[in-house]
Amino acid sequence: MSALAGKVSVVTGSTSGIGRGIAEHFAALGSDVVVHGLDRAEGLETVRRVTATGGRAEYFDGDLTSEEVCRALIRFAVDRYGGLDILVNNAADTGRGDLEHVPVARWDRILAVNLRAPFILLQESIAPMRARGGGSVVNIGSVLAYVGEPKLGAYSVSKGGLMTLTKNAASLLNRDRIRVNQINVGWTLTEGERRVKREQEGKDDGWIAEAIATRPFGRLLAPRDIAYAAAYFASSESECVTGSVLDLEQYPPGALPNS
């Protein structure tokens, strides 16, 4: 039997990149998946990829800065598939801005997407997961949660807050057999990373080769690396693991690059 057979999953931000990789992998493991994002065409492409390999998926679009959208997303999954077992909080705003110069409106949006939305989604998921006898919440964080690059001040703070949310929720929800864990992701090559490097940092694709040259295993992380870890936390293979934070990166946080 597949590891996630009979499970219902919501994966936010799954129209591309890490989220799409998780959605496709979960479907391959037997889960019904609700794909979420802001780009309907890309969301339907994720659904197409899932269904082309025999899986089941539905698309829900909406801006997670809205409380009602967050709650409606969870209700949509329950209505479509009869319940909810897994929530992956993957959607994130990776906008640049150091703490001295980032506009307050930019700060507010980053925190709304990266921290407030996961809280609301988790809150809305508790009752349907409890009704199923338990569940799993997987928060996609970042190794930048510990300190972070100066240019990613608001993003770093949001991911640090997500770690505290993860641990606090885990200590509350273990009574309902709802597990809450976090994956702190390192440098990953995605469409979104390419876009940010191009549009916000003004770099051409030469940055990829330069980045790979700094990695001890000869490549950047790929969405599949995060998908494999997310599947572990989502499945019964980790049924007694909660409040855990996995740093998924080629350098441990705080370690100096090899010289």
C-alpha atoms as an extended CHARMM CRD file, in Angstrom:
* protein
*
       259  EXT
         1         1  MET       CA              0.0000000000        0.0000000000        0.0000000000  PROA      1               0.0000000000
         2         2  SER       CA              1.2500000000        3.4780000000       -0.8340000000  PROA      2               0.0000000000
         3         3  ALA       CA              2.4230000000        5.5490000000        2.1180000000  PROA      3               0.0000000000
         4         4  LEU       CA             -0.3440000000        8.1590000000        1.7970000000  PROA      4               0.0000000000
         5         5  ALA       CA             -3.1460000000        6.0310000000        0.3800000000  PROA      5               0.0000000000
         6         6  GLY       CA             -6.5670000000        7.2660000000        1.4740000000  PROA      6               0.0000000000
         7         7  LYS       CA             -5.1840000000       10.5370000000        2.8200000000  PROA      7               0.0000000000
         8         8  VAL       CA             -6.3760000000       14.0170000000        1.8750000000  PROA      8               0.0000000000
         9         9  SER       CA             -3.7220000000       16.7370000000        1.5820000000  PROA      9               0.0000000000
        10        10  VAL       CA             -3.7720000000       20.4990000000        1.1580000000  PROA      10              0.0000000000
        11        11  VAL       CA             -0.5370000000       21.9640000000       -0.2130000000  PROA      11              0.0000000000
        12        12  THR       CA             -0.3970000000       25.7560000000       -0.3250000000  PROA      12              0.0000000000
        13        13  GLY       CA              1.6850000000       27.4690000000       -2.9660000000  PROA      13              0.0000000000
        14        14  SER       CA              1.7110000000       24.3680000000       -5.1530000000  PROA      14              0.0000000000
        15        15  THR       CA              1.4570000000       25.9800000000       -8.5870000000  PROA      15              0.0000000000
        16        16  SER       CA              5.2390000000       25.6620000000       -9.0430000000  PROA      16              0.0000000000
        17        17  GLY       CA              8.5310000000       24.9020000000       -7.3530000000  PROA      17              0.0000000000
        18        18  ILE       CA              8.6540000000       23.1680000000       -3.9820000000  PROA      18              0.0000000000
        19        19  GLY       CA              4.8800000000       23.1230000000       -3.5790000000  PROA      19              0.0000000000
        20        20  ARG       CA              4.3130000000       21.5220000000       -6.9610000000  PROA      20              0.0000000000
        21        21  GLY       CA              6.9910000000       18.9390000000       -6.1830000000  PROA      21              0.0000000000
        22        22  ILE       CA              5.2720000000       18.0690000000       -2.9000000000  PROA      22              0.0000000000
        23        23  ALA       CA              1.8200000000       17.8820000000       -4.4900000000  PROA      23              0.0000000000
        24        24  GLU       CA              3.0260000000       15.5620000000       -7.2520000000  PROA      24              0.0000000000
        25        25  HSD       CA              4.9470000000       13.3330000000       -4.8440000000  PROA      25              0.0000000000
        26        26  PHE       CA              2.0650000000       13.0870000000       -2.3700000000  PROA      26              0.0000000000
        27        27  ALA       CA             -0.3100000000       12.1410000000       -5.1920000000  PROA      27              0.0000000000
        28        28  ALA       CA              2.1470000000        9.4780000000       -6.3600000000  PROA      28              0.0000000000
        29        29  LEU       CA              2.0520000000        8.0810000000       -2.8100000000  PROA      29              0.0000000000
        30        30  GLY       CA             -1.7320000000        7.7950000000       -2.9840000000  PROA      30              0.0000000000
        31        31  SER       CA             -3.0170000000       11.0280000000       -1.4680000000  PROA      31              0.0000000000
        32        32  ASP       CA             -5.8520000000       13.1080000000       -2.8770000000  PROA      32              0.0000000000
        33        33  VAL       CA             -4.4420000000       16.6240000000       -3.1630000000  PROA      33              0.0000000000
        34        34  VAL       CA             -5.8550000000       20.1300000000       -3.1040000000  PROA      34              0.0000000000
        35        35  VAL       CA             -3.5070000000       22.3530000000       -5.0970000000  PROA      35              0.0000000000
        36        36  HSD       CA             -3.4690000000       26.0040000000       -4.0880000000  PROA      36              0.0000000000
        37        37  GLY       CA             -1.9550000000       29.1660000000       -5.5290000000  PROA      37              0.0000000000
        38        38  LEU       CA             -2.5040000000       32.5140000000       -7.2080000000  PROA      38              0.0000000000
        39        39  ASP       CA             -1.8150000000       31.5160000000      -10.8130000000  PROA      39              0.0000000000
        40        40  ARG       CA             -4.7920000000       29.5350000000      -12.0580000000  PROA      40              0.0000000000
        41        41  ALA       CA             -3.0940000000       28.3740000000      -15.2600000000  PROA      41              0.0000000000
        42        42  GLU       CA             -0.1170000000       26.9950000000      -13.3390000000  PROA      42              0.0000000000
        43        43  GLY       CA             -2.4070000000       25.4950000000      -10.7110000000  PROA      43              0.0000000000
        44        44  LEU       CA             -4.3470000000       23.6220000000      -13.3520000000  PROA      44              0.0000000000
        45        45  GLU       CA             -1.0250000000       22.4640000000      -14.8130000000  PROA      45              0.0000000000
        46        46  THR       CA             -0.1510000000       20.9050000000      -11.4550000000  PROA      46              0.0000000000
        47        47  VAL       CA             -3.5670000000       19.2210000000      -11.4350000000  PROA      47              0.0000000000
        48        48  ARG       CA             -2.9690000000       17.9740000000      -14.9900000000  PROA      48              0.0000000000
        49        49  ARG       CA              0.3830000000       16.4780000000      -14.0070000000  PROA      49              0.0000000000
        50        50  VAL       CA             -1.1740000000       14.6920000000      -11.0620000000  PROA      50              0.0000000000
        51        51  THR       CA             -4.1370000000       13.3060000000      -12.9800000000  PROA      51              0.0000000000
        52        52  ALA       CA             -1.9370000000       12.2630000000      -15.9130000000  PROA      52              0.0000000000
        53        53  THR       CA             -0.2370000000        9.7580000000      -13.6180000000  PROA      53              0.0000000000
        54        54  GLY       CA             -3.4840000000        8.4610000000      -12.1350000000  PROA      54              0.0000000000
        55        55  GLY       CA             -3.7690000000       10.7050000000       -9.0930000000  PROA      55              0.0000000000
        56        56  ARG       CA             -6.6280000000       12.9150000000       -7.9550000000  PROA      56              0.0000000000
        57        57  ALA       CA             -6.2850000000       16.6590000000       -7.4740000000  PROA      57              0.0000000000
        58        58  GLU       CA             -8.4260000000       19.7970000000       -7.3650000000  PROA      58              0.0000000000
        59        59  TYR       CA             -7.3680000000       23.4220000000       -7.6370000000  PROA      59              0.0000000000
        60        60  PHE       CA             -8.2840000000       26.2710000000       -5.2840000000  PROA      60              0.0000000000
        61        61  ASP       CA             -6.9620000000       29.7540000000       -5.8440000000  PROA      61              0.0000000000
        62        62  GLY       CA             -6.8500000000       32.6980000000       -3.4950000000  PROA      62              0.0000000000
        63        63  ASP       CA             -4.6720000000       35.1930000000       -1.6460000000  PROA      63              0.0000000000
        64        64  LEU       CA             -3.6850000000       33.8500000000        1.7630000000  PROA      64              0.0000000000
        65        65  THR       CA             -3.5010000000       37.3440000000        3.2460000000  PROA      65              0.0000000000
        66        66  SER       CA             -7.2980000000       36.9430000000        3.5070000000  PROA      66              0.0000000000
        67        67  GLU       CA             -8.5350000000       35.0590000000        6.5650000000  PROA      67              0.0000000000
        68        68  GLU       CA            -11.6490000000       33.9610000000        4.6740000000  PROA      68              0.0000000000
        69        69  VAL       CA             -9.5750000000       32.5220000000        1.8160000000  PROA      69              0.0000000000
        70        70  CYS       CA             -7.5040000000       30.5040000000        4.2930000000  PROA      70              0.0000000000
        71        71  ARG       CA            -10.5580000000       29.0690000000        5.9890000000  PROA      71              0.0000000000
        72        72  ALA       CA            -12.3490000000       28.4640000000        2.6900000000  PROA      72              0.0000000000
        73        73  LEU       CA             -9.3760000000       26.4770000000        1.3810000000  PROA      73              0.0000000000
        74        74  ILE       CA             -9.6040000000       23.9800000000        4.2340000000  PROA      74              0.0000000000
        75        75  ARG       CA            -13.3880000000       23.7520000000        3.9180000000  PROA      75              0.0000000000
        76        76  PHE       CA            -13.0200000000       23.1490000000        0.1920000000  PROA      76              0.0000000000
        77        77  ALA       CA            -10.7830000000       20.1260000000        0.8420000000  PROA      77              0.0000000000
        78        78  VAL       CA            -13.2070000000       18.7100000000        3.3970000000  PROA      78              0.0000000000
        79        79  ASP       CA            -16.1850000000       19.2260000000        1.0960000000  PROA      79              0.0000000000
        80        80  ARG       CA            -14.4620000000       17.7060000000       -1.9540000000  PROA      80              0.0000000000
        81        81  TYR       CA            -12.7990000000       14.7200000000       -0.3450000000  PROA      81              0.0000000000
        82        82  GLY       CA            -14.7300000000       14.1500000000        2.8740000000  PROA      82              0.0000000000
        83        83  GLY       CA            -12.0320000000       15.1170000000        5.3400000000  PROA      83              0.0000000000
        84        84  LEU       CA             -8.4770000000       16.3370000000        5.8600000000  PROA      84              0.0000000000
        85        85  ASP       CA             -5.3640000000       14.4800000000        6.9860000000  PROA      85              0.0000000000
        86        86  ILE       CA             -2.3980000000       16.5800000000        5.8890000000  PROA      86              0.0000000000
        87        87  LEU       CA             -1.7190000000       20.3080000000        5.6470000000  PROA      87              0.0000000000
        88        88  VAL       CA              1.4970000000       21.5440000000        4.0470000000  PROA      88              0.0000000000
        89        89  ASN       CA              2.0970000000       25.2360000000        4.6750000000  PROA      89              0.0000000000
        90        90  ASN       CA              4.4240000000       25.9190000000        1.7730000000  PROA      90              0.0000000000
        91        91  ALA       CA              3.2390000000       29.2380000000        0.2890000000  PROA      91              0.0000000000
        92        92  ALA       CA              5.6730000000       32.0620000000        1.0290000000  PROA      92              0.0000000000
        93        93  ASP       CA              6.5180000000       35.6070000000        0.0710000000  PROA      93              0.0000000000
        94        94  THR       CA             10.2950000000       35.7470000000       -0.4220000000  PROA      94              0.0000000000
        95        95  GLY       CA             10.4630000000       39.4860000000       -1.0600000000  PROA      95              0.0000000000
        96        96  ARG       CA             13.7360000000       41.2440000000       -0.3650000000  PROA      96              0.0000000000
        97        97  GLY       CA             14.2190000000       44.0550000000        2.1150000000  PROA      97              0.0000000000
        98        98  ASP       CA             16.5330000000       44.6980000000        5.0520000000  PROA      98              0.0000000000
        99        99  LEU       CA             15.1120000000       45.7750000000        8.4000000000  PROA      99              0.0000000000
       100       100  GLU       CA             16.2730000000       49.3680000000        7.9910000000  PROA      100             0.0000000000
       101       101  HSD       CA             14.6010000000       49.9740000000        4.6440000000  PROA      101             0.0000000000
       102       102  VAL       CA             11.7470000000       47.4980000000        4.1600000000  PROA      102             0.0000000000
       103       103  PRO       CA              8.4250000000       49.3860000000        3.9080000000  PROA      103             0.0000000000
       104       104  VAL       CA              5.9210000000       48.5380000000        6.6260000000  PROA      104             0.0000000000
       105       105  ALA       CA              3.3740000000       47.4750000000        3.9990000000  PROA      105             0.0000000000
       106       106  ARG       CA              5.9290000000       45.0060000000        2.5780000000  PROA      106             0.0000000000
       107       107  TRP       CA              6.7100000000       43.7010000000        6.0640000000  PROA      107             0.0000000000
       108       108  ASP       CA              3.0020000000       43.2430000000        6.7610000000  PROA      108             0.0000000000
       109       109  ARG       CA              2.4050000000       41.2320000000        3.5880000000  PROA      109             0.0000000000
       110       110  ILE       CA              5.4090000000       38.9440000000        4.1550000000  PROA      110             0.0000000000
       111       111  LEU       CA              4.3230000000       38.2230000000        7.7200000000  PROA      111             0.0000000000
       112       112  ALA       CA              0.7120000000       37.7560000000        6.5990000000  PROA      112             0.0000000000
       113       113  VAL       CA              1.5810000000       35.1280000000        3.9980000000  PROA      113             0.0000000000
       114       114  ASN       CA              4.4370000000       33.3990000000        5.8090000000  PROA      114             0.0000000000
       115       115  LEU       CA              3.1880000000       33.3360000000        9.4150000000  PROA      115             0.0000000000
       116       116  ARG       CA             -0.3930000000       34.5610000000        9.8350000000  PROA      116             0.0000000000
       117       117  ALA       CA             -1.7720000000       32.3330000000        7.0530000000  PROA      117             0.0000000000
       118       118  PRO       CA             -0.1560000000       29.1220000000        8.3940000000  PROA      118             0.0000000000
       119       119  PHE       CA             -1.6860000000       29.8970000000       11.7940000000  PROA      119             0.0000000000
       120       120  ILE       CA             -5.1780000000       30.3890000000       10.3430000000  PROA      120             0.0000000000
       121       121  LEU       CA             -4.8980000000       27.3190000000        8.1150000000  PROA      121             0.0000000000
       122       122  LEU       CA             -3.6990000000       25.2090000000       11.0330000000  PROA      122             0.0000000000
       123       123  GLN       CA             -6.4940000000       26.5240000000       13.2460000000  PROA      123             0.0000000000
       124       124  GLU       CA             -9.1260000000       25.6760000000       10.6350000000  PROA      124             0.0000000000
       125       125  SER       CA             -7.5970000000       22.2090000000       10.1160000000  PROA      125             0.0000000000
       126       126  ILE       CA             -7.8100000000       21.0700000000       13.7170000000  PROA      126             0.0000000000
       127       127  ALA       CA            -11.4730000000       20.0460000000       13.7670000000  PROA      127             0.0000000000
       128       128  PRO       CA            -11.4420000000       17.9780000000       10.5400000000  PROA      128             0.0000000000
       129       129  MET       CA             -8.1530000000       16.3250000000       11.5050000000  PROA      129             0.0000000000
       130       130  ARG       CA             -9.4810000000       15.5450000000       14.9800000000  PROA      130             0.0000000000
       131       131  ALA       CA            -12.5300000000       13.9730000000       13.3550000000  PROA      131             0.0000000000
       132       132  ARG       CA            -10.2090000000       11.6280000000       11.4160000000  PROA      132             0.0000000000
       133       133  GLY       CA             -8.3820000000       10.5840000000       14.5930000000  PROA      133             0.0000000000
       134       134  GLY       CA             -5.3070000000       12.7190000000       13.9100000000  PROA      134             0.0000000000
       135       135  GLY       CA             -3.3180000000       14.3480000000       11.1650000000  PROA      135             0.0000000000
       136       136  SER       CA             -0.0870000000       15.9800000000       10.1410000000  PROA      136             0.0000000000
       137       137  VAL       CA              0.8720000000       19.6010000000        9.5650000000  PROA      137             0.0000000000
       138       138  VAL       CA              4.1390000000       20.1780000000        7.7200000000  PROA      138             0.0000000000
       139       139  ASN       CA              5.4330000000       23.7300000000        7.7620000000  PROA      139             0.0000000000
       140       140  ILE       CA              7.9820000000       24.6490000000        5.1070000000  PROA      140             0.0000000000
       141       141  GLY       CA             10.4550000000       26.9870000000        6.7310000000  PROA      141             0.0000000000
       142       142  SER       CA             13.9550000000       28.1320000000        5.8810000000  PROA      142             0.0000000000
       143       143  VAL       CA             17.4510000000       27.8500000000        7.2970000000  PROA      143             0.0000000000
       144       144  LEU       CA             17.3520000000       31.6460000000        7.2250000000  PROA      144             0.0000000000
       145       145  ALA       CA             15.0350000000       31.4260000000       10.2490000000  PROA      145             0.0000000000
       146       146  TYR       CA             18.0390000000       31.4060000000       12.5770000000  PROA      146             0.0000000000
       147       147  VAL       CA             19.5680000000       34.7110000000       11.4920000000  PROA      147             0.0000000000
       148       148  GLY       CA             19.1060000000       35.1540000000        7.7610000000  PROA      148             0.0000000000
       149       149  GLU       CA             20.7400000000       37.3720000000        5.2060000000  PROA      149             0.0000000000
       150       150  PRO       CA             20.3190000000       41.1070000000        5.8550000000  PROA      150             0.0000000000
       151       151  LYS       CA             18.4730000000       41.5070000000        2.5280000000  PROA      151             0.0000000000
       152       152  LEU       CA             15.8500000000       39.0140000000        3.7420000000  PROA      152             0.0000000000
       153       153  GLY       CA             15.0380000000       40.5770000000        7.0950000000  PROA      153             0.0000000000
       154       154  ALA       CA             11.2500000000       40.2730000000        7.0920000000  PROA      154             0.0000000000
       155       155  TYR       CA             11.3560000000       36.8230000000        5.4860000000  PROA      155             0.0000000000
       156       156  SER       CA             13.8490000000       35.5990000000        8.0910000000  PROA      156             0.0000000000
       157       157  VAL       CA             11.7140000000       36.8710000000       10.9720000000  PROA      157             0.0000000000
       158       158  SER       CA              8.6090000000       35.2130000000        9.5240000000  PROA      158             0.0000000000
       159       159  LYS       CA             10.3250000000       31.8330000000        9.3290000000  PROA      159             0.0000000000
       160       160  GLY       CA             11.6840000000       32.1590000000       12.8640000000  PROA      160             0.0000000000
       161       161  GLY       CA              8.1460000000       32.8200000000       14.0380000000  PROA      161             0.0000000000
       162       162  LEU       CA              6.9670000000       29.7860000000       12.0900000000  PROA      162             0.0000000000
       163       163  MET       CA              9.3530000000       27.5900000000       14.0880000000  PROA      163             0.0000000000
       164       164  THR       CA              7.8230000000       28.8010000000       17.3400000000  PROA      164             0.0000000000
       165       165  LEU       CA              4.3340000000       28.2530000000       15.9410000000  PROA      165             0.0000000000
       166       166  THR       CA              5.3660000000       24.7190000000       14.9720000000  PROA      166             0.0000000000
       167       167  LYS       CA              6.5930000000       23.8130000000       18.4310000000  PROA      167             0.0000000000
       168       168  ASN       CA              3.7700000000       25.5040000000       20.3140000000  PROA      168             0.0000000000
       169       169  ALA       CA              1.1100000000       23.8680000000       18.1360000000  PROA      169             0.0000000000
       170       170  ALA       CA              2.8160000000       20.4930000000       18.4880000000  PROA      170             0.0000000000
       171       171  SER       CA              2.6700000000       20.7350000000       22.2790000000  PROA      171             0.0000000000
       172       172  LEU       CA             -1.0480000000       21.5500000000       22.1500000000  PROA      172             0.0000000000
       173       173  LEU       CA             -2.2300000000       19.1490000000       19.4700000000  PROA      173             0.0000000000
       174       174  ASN       CA             -0.4530000000       15.9490000000       20.4530000000  PROA      174             0.0000000000
       175       175  ARG       CA             -3.5140000000       15.2040000000       22.6050000000  PROA      175             0.0000000000
       176       176  ASP       CA             -5.4540000000       14.8710000000       19.3240000000  PROA      176             0.0000000000
       177       177  ARG       CA             -2.6880000000       12.9350000000       17.5610000000  PROA      177             0.0000000000
       178       178  ILE       CA             -2.1730000000       15.8960000000       15.2690000000  PROA      178             0.0000000000
       179       179  ARG       CA              1.5220000000       16.2470000000       14.5830000000  PROA      179             0.0000000000
       180       180  VAL       CA              3.1970000000       19.5260000000       13.5990000000  PROA      180             0.0000000000
       181       181  ASN       CA              6.7130000000       19.5530000000       12.1640000000  PROA      181             0.0000000000
       182       182  GLN       CA              8.8520000000       21.9300000000       10.1230000000  PROA      182             0.0000000000
       183       183  ILE       CA             11.3860000000       21.5980000000        7.3270000000  PROA      183             0.0000000000
       184       184  ASN       CA             13.8980000000       24.4380000000        7.2030000000  PROA      184             0.0000000000
       185       185  VAL       CA             14.8570000000       24.4560000000        3.5580000000  PROA      185             0.0000000000
       186       186  GLY       CA             18.2050000000       25.6030000000        2.1940000000  PROA      186             0.0000000000
       187       187  TRP       CA             19.0490000000       27.0380000000       -1.2020000000  PROA      187             0.0000000000
       188       188  THR       CA             16.6770000000       25.4320000000       -3.7100000000  PROA      188             0.0000000000
       189       189  LEU       CA             16.5420000000       25.9210000000       -7.4630000000  PROA      189             0.0000000000
       190       190  THR       CA             12.9540000000       26.7610000000       -8.3920000000  PROA      190             0.0000000000
       191       191  GLU       CA             11.1500000000       28.9430000000      -10.9010000000  PROA      191             0.0000000000
       192       192  GLY       CA             10.4810000000       31.4120000000       -8.1020000000  PROA      192             0.0000000000
       193       193  GLU       CA             14.1520000000       31.6680000000       -7.1650000000  PROA      193             0.0000000000
       194       194  ARG       CA             15.0620000000       32.3070000000      -10.7870000000  PROA      194             0.0000000000
       195       195  ARG       CA             12.4260000000       35.0370000000      -10.9950000000  PROA      195             0.0000000000
       196       196  VAL       CA             13.5150000000       36.7710000000       -7.7930000000  PROA      196             0.0000000000
       197       197  LYS       CA             17.1680000000       36.7180000000       -8.8230000000  PROA      197             0.0000000000
       198       198  ARG       CA             16.2530000000       38.2130000000      -12.1860000000  PROA      198             0.0000000000
       199       199  GLU       CA             13.5910000000       40.7300000000      -11.1940000000  PROA      199             0.0000000000
       200       200  GLN       CA             14.6060000000       41.7980000000       -7.6830000000  PROA      200             0.0000000000
       201       201  GLU       CA             18.3730000000       41.3450000000       -7.7610000000  PROA      201             0.0000000000
       202       202  GLY       CA             19.0260000000       42.0640000000      -11.4530000000  PROA      202             0.0000000000
       203       203  LYS       CA             21.0970000000       38.9300000000      -12.0730000000  PROA      203             0.0000000000
       204       204  ASP       CA             21.3420000000       36.8640000000      -15.2300000000  PROA      204             0.0000000000
       205       205  ASP       CA             21.3640000000       33.0550000000      -15.1730000000  PROA      205             0.0000000000
       206       206  GLY       CA             25.0890000000       33.0530000000      -14.4710000000  PROA      206             0.0000000000
       207       207  TRP       CA             24.2360000000       33.1320000000      -10.7630000000  PROA      207             0.0000000000
       208       208  ILE       CA             23.2370000000       29.4430000000      -10.9300000000  PROA      208             0.0000000000
       209       209  ALA       CA             26.7380000000       28.2110000000      -11.8100000000  PROA      209             0.0000000000
       210       210  GLU       CA             28.2160000000       30.5040000000       -9.1670000000  PROA      210             0.0000000000
       211       211  ALA       CA             25.8010000000       29.1540000000       -6.5680000000  PROA      211             0.0000000000
       212       212  ILE       CA             26.4640000000       25.5200000000       -7.4680000000  PROA      212             0.0000000000
       213       213  ALA       CA             30.1960000000       26.1280000000       -7.0820000000  PROA      213             0.0000000000
       214       214  THR       CA             29.5860000000       26.8690000000       -3.3840000000  PROA      214             0.0000000000
       215       215  ARG       CA             27.6450000000       23.6490000000       -2.7290000000  PROA      215             0.0000000000
       216       216  PRO       CA             29.5690000000       20.6320000000       -1.3710000000  PROA      216             0.0000000000
       217       217  PHE       CA             27.2810000000       18.1090000000       -3.0970000000  PROA      217             0.0000000000
       218       218  GLY       CA             27.6050000000       19.7560000000       -6.5040000000  PROA      218             0.0000000000
       219       219  ARG       CA             24.0720000000       21.0860000000       -6.9450000000  PROA      219             0.0000000000
       220       220  LEU       CA             21.4110000000       23.2140000000       -5.3590000000  PROA      220             0.0000000000
       221       221  LEU       CA             18.5310000000       21.4670000000       -3.6660000000  PROA      221             0.0000000000
       222       222  ALA       CA             15.6190000000       20.4580000000       -5.9030000000  PROA      222             0.0000000000
       223       223  PRO       CA             11.8960000000       20.3780000000       -5.0490000000  PROA      223             0.0000000000
       224       224  ARG       CA             12.0390000000       16.5820000000       -4.8810000000  PROA      224             0.0000000000
       225       225  ASP       CA             14.4680000000       16.7830000000       -1.9320000000  PROA      225             0.0000000000
       226       226  ILE       CA             11.9090000000       18.6970000000        0.1000000000  PROA      226             0.0000000000
       227       227  ALA       CA              9.0510000000       16.4950000000       -1.1420000000  PROA      227             0.0000000000
       228       228  TYR       CA             10.7440000000       13.3610000000        0.1920000000  PROA      228             0.0000000000
       229       229  ALA       CA             11.1820000000       14.9220000000        3.6290000000  PROA      229             0.0000000000
       230       230  ALA       CA              7.6170000000       16.2620000000        3.6530000000  PROA      230             0.0000000000
       231       231  ALA       CA              6.3000000000       12.7880000000        2.8420000000  PROA      231             0.0000000000
       232       232  TYR       CA              8.1260000000       11.3680000000        5.8590000000  PROA      232             0.0000000000
       233       233  PHE       CA              6.5040000000       13.8920000000        8.1860000000  PROA      233             0.0000000000
       234       234  ALA       CA              3.0990000000       13.4100000000        6.5240000000  PROA      234             0.0000000000
       235       235  SER       CA              3.0980000000        9.6080000000        6.7270000000  PROA      235             0.0000000000
       236       236  SER       CA              2.7630000000        7.0910000000        9.5340000000  PROA      236             0.0000000000
       237       237  GLU       CA              6.5060000000        6.5050000000        9.2880000000  PROA      237             0.0000000000
       238       238  SER       CA              6.8580000000        9.4860000000       11.6420000000  PROA      238             0.0000000000
       239       239  GLU       CA              3.7600000000        8.7740000000       13.7380000000  PROA      239             0.0000000000
       240       240  CYS       CA              5.4610000000        9.6610000000       17.0470000000  PROA      240             0.0000000000
       241       241  VAL       CA              7.4380000000       12.6590000000       15.7340000000  PROA      241             0.0000000000
       242       242  THR       CA              6.0720000000       16.1260000000       16.5040000000  PROA      242             0.0000000000
       243       243  GLY       CA              7.5200000000       19.5600000000       17.2000000000  PROA      243             0.0000000000
       244       244  SER       CA             10.5760000000       18.6120000000       15.1750000000  PROA      244             0.0000000000
       245       245  VAL       CA             12.5410000000       20.9610000000       12.8980000000  PROA      245             0.0000000000
       246       246  LEU       CA             14.6010000000       19.4210000000       10.1010000000  PROA      246             0.0000000000
       247       247  ASP       CA             17.3340000000       21.6250000000        8.6290000000  PROA      247             0.0000000000
       248       248  LEU       CA             17.4880000000       20.4100000000        5.0430000000  PROA      248             0.0000000000
       249       249  GLU       CA             20.6510000000       22.0270000000        3.7280000000  PROA      249             0.0000000000
       250       250  GLN       CA             24.1710000000       21.1320000000        2.6580000000  PROA      250             0.0000000000
       251       251  TYR       CA             25.7650000000       23.3020000000        5.3570000000  PROA      251             0.0000000000
       252       252  PRO       CA             24.4310000000       23.0920000000        8.9210000000  PROA      252             0.0000000000
       253       253  PRO       CA             23.1480000000       26.5170000000       10.0350000000  PROA      253             0.0000000000
       254       254  GLY       CA             26.0620000000       28.5050000000       11.4110000000  PROA      254             0.0000000000
       255       255  ALA       CA             28.7250000000       26.3510000000        9.7380000000  PROA      255             0.0000000000
       256       256  LEU       CA             31.3570000000       28.0870000000        7.6570000000  PROA      256             0.0000000000
       257       257  PRO       CA             31.7090000000       26.9770000000        4.0170000000  PROA      257             0.0000000000
       258       258  ASN       CA             34.4700000000       24.4430000000        3.4070000000  PROA      258             0.0000000000
       259       259  SER       CA             37.7710000000       26.1240000000        2.5530000000  PROA      259             0.0000000000
